[in-house]
Amino acid sequence: MSSSEQPTTGSERSAESADGASAGDGPRGRSVAVPMRIYKAVTVFSTLFAVFGVVGGFVVLDAATNRATADIEEISLPLALLGLGLIVGASAVYAFSTRFEAEEMRKPKERSDEGTGNG
């Protein structure tokens, strides 16, 4: 950094990212635009996997703990960890699938004639 450059403060950096001035920052910086056909497939299958993964994880966790009535010594630790892993994995798949959006869903950045809709 040269002597003429001033270090940016945290509030200045957050203002830059709120404007979307930096590449990759802003509200759409982490989204991935895909064709509508791919968006539908990703949405359907990731939601399906997430639902079955969470429900299956709770079923496995329930079996590991004998419907939450087993003593601590009777709990099957590998089965319980498998159930928790299914729940966490399915949640992660769903969370990452929300990064995708169809190209048709994006608004043109140069159109500023639309209001924010906040009243």
Secondary structure, DSSP 4 states (H G I P E B T S, - for coil): --TTPPPPPHHHHHHHHHHT-STT-STTTT-EEE-HHHHHHHHHHHHHHHHHHHHHHHHHHHHHTTTTTS-TTTS-HHHHHHHHHHHHHHHHHHHHHTTEEEGGGPPPTT---S--S--
